[in-house]
């Protein structure tokens, strides 16, 4: 995991706990210095999901099989696209985790 700046230093982000989050190296690389992205549904430019301020459940949900992240809002859709959250290797990993009962995360499961 990488400790990444939510608001990049190049855009005035500080190195404080409020502006840091853990991200896998690939997601961090795809995010780069982006703080906004295009909603694939509307084409509008919107801010990306902010893990310290936004609630995951408001912007995302799991697909019925639990292997894909679905954006529920323009912010969610833009974030899924910008960070490529459904790239092939993540989908395959989630399939394995579903098979052994470790995915989706307990707080996001339908029970």
C-alpha positions as CSV (number, residue, x, y, z in Angstrom):
1,X,0.0,0.0,0.0
2,X,1.0,3.6,-0.6
3,X,0.3,6.5,1.7
4,X,-1.1,9.0,-0.8
5,X,-2.1,12.6,-0.7
6,X,-5.8,13.0,-1.3
7,X,-5.2,16.5,-2.5
8,X,-1.8,16.3,-4.2
9,X,1.1,18.4,-2.8
10,X,1.3,19.9,-6.3
11,X,-2.2,21.3,-5.8
12,X,-1.5,22.6,-2.3
13,X,-2.3,19.5,-0.4
14,X,-0.6,19.2,3.0
15,X,1.1,16.2,4.5
16,X,-1.3,15.8,7.4
17,X,-3.4,12.9,8.5
18,X,-6.6,14.6,7.2
19,X,-5.0,14.6,3.7
20,X,-3.5,11.1,3.7
21,X,-5.0,7.8,2.8
22,X,-3.8,4.3,2.0
23,X,-4.1,3.2,-1.6
24,X,-2.7,0.3,-3.6
25,X,0.2,1.3,-5.9
26,X,-1.9,0.9,-9.0
27,X,-4.8,3.0,-7.8
28,X,-2.4,5.7,-6.6
29,X,-0.7,5.6,-9.9
30,X,-4.0,6.0,-11.8
31,X,-5.1,8.8,-9.5
32,X,-1.8,10.7,-9.8
33,X,-2.5,14.4,-9.3
34,X,-6.2,14.1,-10.3
35,X,-8.8,15.6,-7.9
36,X,-11.6,15.4,-10.5
37,X,-12.7,13.2,-13.3
38,X,-15.4,12.8,-15.9
39,X,-18.7,11.1,-15.1
40,X,-18.9,8.5,-17.9
41,X,-22.7,8.8,-17.8
42,X,-23.0,12.6,-18.2
43,X,-19.6,13.6,-19.4
44,X,-19.5,16.3,-16.6
45,X,-16.3,17.0,-14.8
46,X,-16.8,16.3,-11.0
47,X,-14.6,15.9,-8.0
48,X,-13.3,12.4,-7.1
49,X,-14.4,10.5,-4.0
50,X,-12.7,11.9,-0.8
51,X,-12.2,9.0,1.6
52,X,-12.0,11.4,4.6
53,X,-15.1,13.4,3.9
54,X,-17.4,11.1,1.8
55,X,-19.3,7.9,2.8
56,X,-18.5,4.9,0.6
57,X,-22.2,3.7,0.7
58,X,-23.5,7.0,-0.7
59,X,-21.3,6.9,-3.8
60,X,-20.7,3.1,-4.5
61,X,-22.3,-0.3,-4.2
62,X,-21.1,-3.8,-5.1
63,X,-22.5,-5.6,-8.1
64,X,-24.8,-8.5,-7.3
65,X,-21.9,-11.0,-7.5
66,X,-19.8,-8.8,-5.3
67,X,-16.9,-8.4,-7.8
68,X,-17.4,-5.0,-9.4
69,X,-17.8,-1.5,-7.8
70,X,-20.7,0.3,-9.2
71,X,-20.8,4.1,-9.0
72,X,-24.2,5.3,-7.7
73,X,-23.5,9.0,-8.1
74,X,-21.5,11.2,-10.5
75,X,-18.6,11.2,-8.0
76,X,-18.7,7.5,-7.7
77,X,-18.8,6.8,-11.4
78,X,-16.0,9.3,-12.1
79,X,-13.9,7.7,-9.3
80,X,-14.5,4.2,-10.6
81,X,-13.4,5.3,-14.1
82,X,-10.4,7.4,-13.0
83,X,-8.9,4.9,-10.6
84,X,-9.9,1.9,-12.9
85,X,-11.5,0.2,-9.9
86,X,-12.8,-2.7,-12.0
87,X,-9.7,-3.5,-13.9
88,X,-9.2,-7.2,-14.7
89,X,-6.7,-8.1,-11.9
90,X,-9.0,-6.5,-9.2
91,X,-12.1,-8.3,-10.5
92,X,-10.1,-11.7,-10.5
93,X,-8.9,-11.0,-6.9
94,X,-12.5,-10.2,-5.8
95,X,-13.8,-13.4,-7.4
96,X,-11.3,-15.4,-5.4
97,X,-12.2,-13.5,-2.2
98,X,-15.9,-14.1,-2.8
99,X,-15.3,-17.8,-3.3
100,X,-13.7,-18.1,0.2
101,X,-16.3,-15.8,1.9
102,X,-13.9,-12.9,2.4
103,X,-15.6,-10.4,0.1
104,X,-17.4,-8.0,-0.1
105,X,-16.4,-6.3,3.2
106,X,-18.8,-7.2,6.0
107,X,-20.0,-3.6,6.3
108,X,-21.1,-3.7,2.6
109,X,-22.8,-7.2,2.6
110,X,-26.5,-7.8,2.2
111,X,-27.4,-10.0,5.1
